[in-house]
Amino acid sequence: HYLFDMHTHWLLNKSPEHAEANKGQHLGKVGERLQLDVQVTRIHGPFPGEFGDSYLCVMETRDDHKDRVIWWTGENLGFQEDTPYTIRGTVKKHDEYEGRKQTQLTRVKEVVLER
C-alpha cells in the first residue's frame, strides 16, 4: 500500500481544494463504523494494479468543519463530483496531509444518493 499512499499524497496536493483546506479533524476511532454526510470533491482513477483498477474518492463532510475523508475502492460506484451522499464506512486510519487531518475509510456500504 506504500505506492497508493505516495500516490494519494501526490493527488491530494494537485487537488484545487487543497489551496483552501482547513486543518480539519479526525473522525471516529480506527475500526469504528461511521455514517457520514459527505460531498464528493474529487474522484481519481482508474489506476491499474495487480488486482484490477482502483479509484480514489476524496470527500468532505457536509458541515461547518468540512473534514476530509478519503476512500480507495476497486469499484466505480458512479459517484459524481460536487454531489452530496450519505455513506457508511469503517475507519481504516487517520493521517495528515500537509497540515490537514484526514480520515481514510474502508468497506464503504449503503451509499445513498440524496435527492
N, C-alpha and C positions, 0 to 999 in steps of 0.2 A: 504493500500500500504506500510505500515511500514515494513511488513515482506519482501516484494520484495526489498525495499530499503536496508535493512540489508543484504539480500541475494546478491544483486548487489555488495555491498561493499566487501563481502567475496569473490565472484567470481573474481572481478577485482584484488583483492590482490593476488589471486592464478594464475593469468594470466602471462605467461612468458614475455609479452611485458611490464609488469609493471616495471620491473627492469630497463629498458632503457627509461622509459617515460620522456617526456619533460613536461614543465609546461602547455603548450598549451594556448588556449584562448576560450572564449565562443563564439558561433556562433549565429548571429541573435538576435532577441528580443523575449521574451515569446509571443506566439501567432502568430509569423511570419512564413510564409510558405517559406521554403528554397529548392533549388535544389542543391545537392552536389555530387561531385565525391568522392567516398569513396572506401576503401579497407577493406573487412571484415577480422578482425583479430581473432575473436573468436565467436563461437556460442555455447551457453549453453542451455541445456534442452533436452527433455521437462520436465517441472516442473508441476506436477499435482496440480490443485487448484479447488476451489469451482465452477468456471465457465469453467472448462476444462484445457487443457495443456497450458503452457506459455513457450516462448523461449526468451532468452536474446541475442541480436545480438550486438556485440561490433565492432565498425568500427573506422577507422582513415581517415581523409581527405587525398586525394592524391595530396598533395602539400608539400612545404618545412616545413610547420607548423605541419603536422600530428596531427591535433586536434582530440580529442576523441569524438565520437558520439555513444550514446547507444540507443537501441530501444527494448522495451518489446513488444512482439506480441503474439497473440493467434494462429497464423498460422505458419506452417513451409513452407516458401516460396521457399525452395530449394536453399537457399543461400549456397555458399561454402566458406570455409575459404581460405584466401590468394587469393581472386578473386576480381577484380575491378567491381564496379557497379556505376550507376548514379541513385540517389534516389531523391524523393521529399517528404518532411515531414514538420510537424508543430512543432515548438519548444515548448516543454511542460515545461521544466525547465532547469535552469543552476545550476550546483553544482560543487563541487570539491571533489576529492578523493585523499587523501594523497598527497596534494600539486599539483595535476594535474587537471586542469579545464576540465569539460566535459559538453556536451550538450545532453539532452535527447529529442528525437523526439517522436511524436505520429502520427497516421494516415499517415504512410508512404505509398505512392502510386506511380504509374508509375515507378515501378522498372524495369530498363532496363540493361540487361547484356551487357557489352561492348564486341565487337568482333574484 
